[in-house]
Structures are given as C-alpha cells and as structure tokens.
Amino acid sequence: MADSPTDLTAERPALAALLVQPPRRVAATGAYATMLDLVARGLLAVDPTAGTIHAPRPDPAGLAPFEQHVFDAVVARVPGGHGPVPLGAIDLGTREQAEQWHERFTDLLAEVATARGLVRPRVPMGVRVVLWTGFTILWVGAIVAVWQAGRAPLAIGVVLVARLVSLPFRLLKRLVPQGRGRRLAAVYARLRTEPGIAPGDPRAPYAVAAGARLPWLGVSPFADGKQDFAWSRRDGTWRRVGLVDGRGFAFGWSPWAALLTQIPAAVFFGIWLLLLGMFSADLDLRQPGDLLPVALVAGGWLLWLAAVAWLARTGYRGLLDVIRPARIVAGPVIWLESDVGEDNTTYRVAVDDGGDVAVRYEISAGLYHQLRKDAWLRLEVTPNLGHVRRAEIVGR
C-alpha cells in the first residue's frame, strides 16, 4: 500500500491532480476525482445498474469552490438540480465553454492549494516582472532599430521570433509543489501503479487524480473528446441519440448557391470538354507510345463525366429546394460544436427531433453563441441540401 488511508485523505483528491499531473490534465482528472469523492461522501449517488448519478440534496453545504464547480456541472442538465443523470450526459457545453470550465476549475483548485501552502509559482512574481520588463525592452528596441533601418519585413520576423522566445516565460508562473506538497506528490504518484484498488477503496479518487487507469471505471466525463452520440431528455426521460453528418459534399449549401454555382462550373467544364476533345483527336491508337496518353485522356473523360454528374445532381437538388417547402426540425439542442478552419469557422448544432439519430446542421455564429444544451430550437431546413433557412430559439 502506497500510504495509509488516513494520510491520503488529509487533503481532497483533486489536489493530487494539481500536484502530480501536467497542467493540461489537471481539470479532467481532478474533476473526476472530485466527483468520486462527492459520491463517497454521500453528496452524489451513483446507480451502477442504470449508469446514472444524482444528487440526494440539490444544495449541499460546506463544499469548497472547486467542489461546487463540479457538483453544478453534474446536475446542470436536470431541472431543479434533482434527478438522475446518465454519466455520459454530464456536459460542459461547447468546446469554448468546456475550456473555460476547465480553466475555472484549475484556478479554483490552485487558490486552495496555494492557501494551504502546498504549491508556489516556479518563479516569484517579482522576478517574473523583472524578466518580462527586460525582455519587453530588449525586443521592442530591436524592432524599432530594424524598422528605422528601413527593413520592415525583417521587423515582422523579429516579432515572430520574440513570440517564440517568450513561450518559456509562460512556464515561470506554473505552480510546483513545495513543503508538504512535495511529500504528498510523491505519495500520490505511487498510486498510479498501486494494485488492488477496488470500488469503495478510499484511495480510488486519489489514484484517479494521479492518473491511474482503474479497469472498473470509465473515462472521465469531464475530459475532452468527440462522441458519435449525445444524451437527450426531450420527453422527460434520458435516452441516447446518435449523431450523424449530412450526406454529400454540398450538404448545407444554400439552394441558390447550388444553382448559381452552375454558371461558372459550366464554363469550366466546357473548357475542359474542349481540351479533352482536342487531346482525343490527336491520339493515334496504332502507335504503342500513345498508350500512356490514351490512358490519361480516358481517365480525364471519366473524371469529367463524374464531375458533371455530381454538378448536375447538386443543381437539381438545389432547384427542388427552391420550389419545395422547408422541413421543420424542432427539439432540444443536444450537441454544439465549432470547427476552426484556415479561412473561417463553422458552427454546427444537432437537435433531437424525436428520432434515433440527429443530423448536425450548420448555423450562424450569432445563434451558436446564444445556444446552450437542452434549449429548444426550431429549424427550417431544406429537404435535399440540408440548408438551414431559418432558426429560432423557442419554448417547449
């Protein structure tokens, strides 16, 4: 045994994550350990058969701020904070909201650990201020000197180099164990490989916080990760709904965009057709050396036919969407995500309309930032291309 339970439980399990885990893993492991600790203390209750968790009392007293942060996340999707929630339905919101939640949890945990004297910044504040001041003066001076020398492009390079060089400075304020925190960190680290930790063992939350993978526990519900399903309580009972993307490259296109695309595409494919005709006319099948050009031209024809067929089908579907009424998709929001691309960011939503699967639809940035999980949303969607013509947040 790594240490006696009495020694381990002198501090809350989440502090083990702060003492031994890298910063990027503190929130996921520390929050999971906190949830397990709240279960052990009777403030949360788990039904292993149903795979649910609930709060016997909606507003328990005496929780540390970081514990309250976890408790609120567990019961957030239940009206009044009372009722069973599937473990997989614990949801931190969109990617941005989850990052903010993780950051807030880590900050609250760091405040407690610092107040208890378990951690300190790697470099004292005064030293960091001096270093940052000297660094800023040095690089601003270098940029001004390069700019005055008439070498503006080089100044941009200096800025980029300065940004890279400044990255290690950000590590100076990282919290590191001190005093009793060092001893506890060594004790908690040994729990990663400690055998025989079973359900009900008081060491379990500390082992999870330290990074142990206990075979009888699933992954942290507070960790980042994509899933192909989401949980919904549209009808008052929880059920799992599959998440699917719309079919086809043009899914989500506006019908008019699909139609207007035909004009430049017709010009492009017309030129392509003319070139294929010219190359085909120059081929001599009797010459063995022309076999490779023949294969290339044949491939060009096949590609042209496939592209024209796809384009015609897209235009046809766009035309149908112009003349046909939109399909109504209404229900609670069960999934939200933003995809950051090189040119722009796309925002998508999935709504439980009562079916077994929910389609991910593209929406505007303004609507995306107004939405929260379980808010009711009404979408008017074109029947073929899946373009959202209109969207509004509604009451149930």
BELURCOR-V13564 format. One record per pair of residues at least 4 apart in sequence whose ideal C-beta (glycine too) atoms are under 6 Angstrom apart, sorted by sequence separation. I is the first residue (numbers start at 0). GAP is how many residues later the second one is. D is the distance in Angstrom with one decimal. If there is no record, write none. Layout:
((I & GAP & D) (I & GAP & D))
This chain:
((2 & 4 & 4.6) (4 & 4 & 5.9) (10 & 4 & 4.6) (16 & 4 & 4.6) (20 & 4 & 4.5) (24 & 4 & 5.4) (25 & 4 & 5.2) (26 & 4 & 5.8) (62 & 4 & 4.1) (71 & 4 & 5.9) (84 & 4 & 5.2) (92 & 4 & 3.1) (109 & 4 & 6.0) (122 & 4 & 4.9) (135 & 4 & 5.9) (176 & 4 & 3.6) (196 & 4 & 4.9) (202 & 4 & 5.6) (218 & 4 & 5.9) (252 & 4 & 5.1) (255 & 4 & 6.0) (260 & 4 & 5.6) (261 & 4 & 5.9) (265 & 4 & 6.0) (289 & 4 & 5.6) (319 & 4 & 5.5) (362 & 4 & 4.9) (370 & 4 & 5.6) (2 & 5 & 5.6) (20 & 5 & 5.0) (37 & 5 & 4.4) (38 & 5 & 4.8) (46 & 5 & 4.8) (62 & 5 & 4.4) (77 & 5 & 4.4) (92 & 5 & 6.0) (112 & 5 & 4.5) (113 & 5 & 5.8) (122 & 5 & 5.3) (145 & 5 & 5.3) (176 & 5 & 4.5) (206 & 5 & 3.9) (232 & 5 & 5.2) (245 & 5 & 3.3) (252 & 5 & 4.9) (339 & 5 & 5.0) (362 & 5 & 5.7) (380 & 5 & 5.8) (381 & 5 & 4.5) (37 & 6 & 4.4) (74 & 6 & 4.0) (91 & 6 & 3.9) (112 & 6 & 4.6) (196 & 6 & 5.5) (283 & 6 & 5.4) (351 & 6 & 5.5) (38 & 7 & 5.5) (45 & 7 & 5.0) (77 & 7 & 5.7) (196 & 7 & 5.5) (230 & 7 & 5.7) (282 & 7 & 5.6) (337 & 7 & 5.6) (338 & 7 & 4.8) (380 & 7 & 5.7) (17 & 8 & 5.6) (20 & 8 & 5.7) (145 & 8 & 5.0) (146 & 8 & 4.8) (176 & 8 & 4.5) (349 & 8 & 4.1) (16 & 9 & 4.9) (43 & 9 & 5.7) (44 & 9 & 5.7) (91 & 9 & 4.6) (145 & 9 & 4.6) (230 & 9 & 5.9) (231 & 9 & 5.0) (337 & 9 & 5.1) (378 & 9 & 5.4) (379 & 9 & 4.5) (196 & 10 & 5.3) (349 & 10 & 5.0) (379 & 10 & 4.2) (43 & 11 & 5.7) (44 & 11 & 5.7) (228 & 11 & 5.2) (229 & 11 & 5.6) (282 & 11 & 5.7) (336 & 11 & 5.5) (16 & 12 & 4.6) (142 & 12 & 5.3) (145 & 12 & 5.7) (347 & 12 & 4.7) (348 & 12 & 5.9) (378 & 12 & 5.1) (16 & 13 & 3.4) (228 & 13 & 5.3) (229 & 13 & 5.8) (335 & 13 & 5.6) (228 & 14 & 5.9) (347 & 14 & 5.3) (348 & 14 & 5.2) (377 & 14 & 5.4) (142 & 15 & 5.2) (190 & 15 & 5.6) (227 & 15 & 5.5) (334 & 15 & 3.8) (13 & 16 & 3.9) (73 & 16 & 5.7) (141 & 16 & 5.5) (190 & 16 & 4.2) (332 & 16 & 5.9) (333 & 16 & 5.6) (345 & 16 & 5.7) (346 & 16 & 5.4) (376 & 16 & 5.9) (377 & 16 & 4.9) (42 & 17 & 4.8) (198 & 17 & 5.9) (279 & 17 & 5.6) (187 & 18 & 5.9) (191 & 18 & 5.2) (278 & 18 & 5.0) (332 & 18 & 6.0) (333 & 18 & 4.9) (346 & 18 & 5.5) (374 & 18 & 5.9) (375 & 18 & 5.2) (13 & 19 & 5.4) (190 & 19 & 4.7) (191 & 19 & 5.3) (12 & 20 & 3.9) (13 & 20 & 4.7) (54 & 20 & 5.2) (191 & 20 & 4.8) (330 & 20 & 4.7) (331 & 20 & 5.5) (375 & 20 & 5.1) (190 & 21 & 5.8) (330 & 21 & 4.3) (346 & 21 & 3.7) (187 & 22 & 4.6) (328 & 22 & 5.5) (330 & 22 & 4.6) (57 & 23 & 3.9) (138 & 23 & 4.2) (12 & 24 & 4.9) (57 & 24 & 4.9) (275 & 24 & 5.4) (328 & 24 & 5.0) (366 & 24 & 5.6) (275 & 25 & 6.0) (362 & 25 & 5.8) (350 & 26 & 5.3) (360 & 27 & 5.2) (362 & 28 & 5.8) (53 & 29 & 5.9) (53 & 30 & 4.4) (51 & 32 & 3.8) (52 & 32 & 5.7) (271 & 32 & 5.7) (33 & 33 & 5.6) (51 & 34 & 5.5) (52 & 34 & 5.8) (34 & 35 & 5.6) (50 & 35 & 5.8) (335 & 35 & 6.0) (33 & 36 & 4.5) (50 & 36 & 5.8) (68 & 36 & 5.3) (332 & 38 & 5.5) (30 & 39 & 5.1) (65 & 39 & 5.8) (68 & 39 & 5.9) (268 & 39 & 5.7) (332 & 40 & 5.7) (65 & 42 & 3.9) (331 & 42 & 4.9) (332 & 42 & 5.2) (64 & 43 & 4.5) (65 & 43 & 4.7) (127 & 44 & 5.2) (331 & 44 & 5.6) (332 & 44 & 5.4) (264 & 46 & 5.3) (329 & 48 & 4.4) (122 & 49 & 4.1) (121 & 50 & 5.6) (328 & 50 & 4.4) (120 & 52 & 5.0) (121 & 52 & 5.1) (328 & 52 & 5.5) (261 & 53 & 4.8) (121 & 54 & 5.2) (325 & 54 & 4.0) (326 & 54 & 5.0) (325 & 55 & 5.9) (118 & 56 & 4.1) (257 & 56 & 5.2) (325 & 56 & 5.8) (326 & 56 & 5.0) (118 & 58 & 5.8) (119 & 58 & 4.7) (258 & 59 & 4.7) (323 & 59 & 5.7) (257 & 60 & 2.9) (320 & 61 & 3.9) (116 & 62 & 5.9) (118 & 62 & 5.5) (117 & 63 & 3.5) (254 & 63 & 4.3) (320 & 63 & 5.1) (325 & 63 & 5.2) (249 & 64 & 4.8) (319 & 64 & 5.3) (320 & 64 & 5.4) (109 & 65 & 5.8) (254 & 66 & 3.7) (254 & 67 & 4.7) (316 & 67 & 4.0) (316 & 68 & 5.6) (30 & 74 & 5.7) (26 & 75 & 3.6) (26 & 78 & 4.8) (26 & 79 & 5.3) (29 & 79 & 6.0) (25 & 80 & 5.2) (17 & 91 & 5.3) (242 & 92 & 5.7) (13 & 95 & 5.6) (17 & 95 & 5.3) (233 & 97 & 5.6) (14 & 98 & 5.6) (233 & 98 & 5.4) (231 & 100 & 6.0) (231 & 102 & 4.7) (229 & 104 & 4.1) (229 & 105 & 4.7) (242 & 107 & 5.5) (251 & 110 & 4.5) (240 & 111 & 5.3) (243 & 113 & 5.1) (245 & 113 & 5.7) (241 & 115 & 4.0) (242 & 115 & 5.8) (243 & 115 & 5.8) (244 & 115 & 5.5) (240 & 117 & 5.2) (233 & 118 & 4.9) (231 & 120 & 4.0) (254 & 127 & 5.9) (89 & 131 & 4.1) (252 & 132 & 5.0) (253 & 133 & 5.1) (86 & 134 & 5.6) (251 & 134 & 5.6) (252 & 134 & 6.0) (249 & 135 & 6.0) (250 & 135 & 4.8) (251 & 135 & 5.8) (245 & 140 & 4.3) (88 & 142 & 3.5) (87 & 143 & 6.0) (85 & 145 & 5.5) (85 & 152 & 5.2) (18 & 158 & 5.2) (18 & 162 & 5.7) (18 & 165 & 6.0) (19 & 165 & 5.3) (18 & 166 & 4.1) (19 & 168 & 5.1) (36 & 168 & 4.5) (19 & 169 & 5.0) (35 & 169 & 4.2) (15 & 172 & 4.0) (32 & 172 & 4.4) (32 & 175 & 4.7) (31 & 176 & 5.6) (32 & 176 & 3.6) (29 & 179 & 5.7) (28 & 180 & 5.3) (2 & 184 & 4.6) (1 & 185 & 6.0) (1 & 188 & 4.0) (31 & 188 & 3.8) (1 & 189 & 5.3) (15 & 190 & 5.0) (19 & 190 & 5.2) (31 & 190 & 5.7) (30 & 191 & 3.9) (1 & 192 & 5.0) (12 & 192 & 3.7) (16 & 192 & 4.1) (27 & 192 & 4.7) (12 & 193 & 4.8) (15 & 193 & 3.8) (15 & 194 & 5.2) (27 & 194 & 5.1) (7 & 195 & 6.0) (27 & 195 & 4.0) (12 & 196 & 4.7) (4 & 197 & 4.4) (7 & 198 & 5.3) (93 & 242 & 4.6) (90 & 282 & 5.4) (76 & 297 & 5.9))
